[in-house]
């Protein structure tokens, strides 16, 4: 299926165990003859959906994009053009698409605050589902997806693609093996040149939730799939827009885990190009790891490469995650995805936790305060 079979085997072997859940075979799962393609439906053909559809069409010869759906007819046509090789049917009603097409899996790439209303019925109907990150924008809707996914017979995979980035997949076991000693501190940042101040917070869940959930996911992964105990966060909007609707343009957030480990994080926009960067550092008693550049640095001044250098290839892992989704379906849908309901739950709730610590919506103001994990009142804590 993959043009690089060794890479596909590598992805398969990287499945995590710490937060794994038992998955049965989907009612949509079936045996696939060698030359039969996995039939896929798409919901949401905006910017992100279009991008993923292009990647799927190019990277996954074992998949056929059988149908595309969006509320906007022009986006439906866009999807049909992108996937014209597969001659997909077009729909503006996702339920009609599910009723009319014989699909094996459905990919959801709508705006974040519309994930749960689509993902839940897709899972309940028995389809394998890939959905973009974050899971959704509120605790209640995240819990709804979690409950549906834990009961589902099919795959639920979330689009936190660093779980499939070969550099991260190679480097993370070094941290978990104890080679750097006990983790003592984590530091991260994502700094950008472009303007985000007018982004719609209500739609996207604000910046930490919509984008930085990628990094929340990585650091929870480094901590063995742990959730933080407490959080404090400060933010503001450079254009002086109120937080009730608009995203924060600058934020500084700190999480503290139960064992005392702190994760310090900054998420900034409107910066000069010199300062654009992604940073994910994990410090231990013996050494530190730079996950983005795949390096381990010892206190004895030793240096060792432990993974590929991702540089500024922030989309790295996208092809791999889609290849794995299709391959998982074709081989029975029984493997737990690297990025699954439990990992997605923690990363999304961490992001919501940071947003809650940053913004007081009763005052419509950026006002920092301490938030505990239990304050989220999630109904899906195990």
C-alpha angles and dihedrals in degrees: 000000000000119000084228109049094182090056090051091052089048091055092048092052093051097069110137125234107190097083099021122146128198114260126190127200115290119243084237092053118103143156115285123211111226096262099038118110127225108250113228135190125199129211114193121026099190124119097303096038092050091050094051092045090055091050093047092050092051103036104037114058089168091064130078118200095220100172141011127200135190135149089237114071092209090059091049088056090047090055092048090053094048092050096034090131088070097040094225121200115241127230139173093195116062093200090056088050091053092047095047104040132061099228133173098194140010128209119208117202104157127130110300097251090059098053100096096050088057105031095051096056091042091055093042090053089059101252126140105247135205112186130182122246139296101049087227139309104264134051091238094055093043088053090050091056092044092053092048093046094048089055096040122112092210138060122286109195125176125209101244091130099186085082084069099037103116092219093054093042090055097043101045096068088058089062093044093047092064095243091132092043123236113344108252106172140000128205130189143165142174113198124183140185098213128091119257103162095104095048113123109252095189092057099041102031093246124286102294092052100041099044115003091057084089089067095040085057094052094050093046086051090052089052092054095263093306124155120224121252099215140012140191124188140178127195146154142179116251091211091056092245116154117251094233090089110000130072123250114256096200130028141165117197134178127194125193121203126212093260092053099259112145126211111201116195139178126192113189139171137181091051131148111262091251090071100047107121149131117226130183113167126173117193124200137178092265106026147352131238128216100203096186093056097032097237136136120204121195128210085240088064092255119147126203133175110230101166145006118292106249094188109175094334091119092167094058110132096035095107091044094052093051092045089052093048091054094041091050091053093047093051095050107282093258101120119095108237118240087239104045142152095284097047091043091049093056096044093048095045090047088055092048088048090056092047091049091051090049105044130048102201092187087065096029088230142119100251121159121224139153116269124189123211090243089057089070088070093212113180093207101066108127 
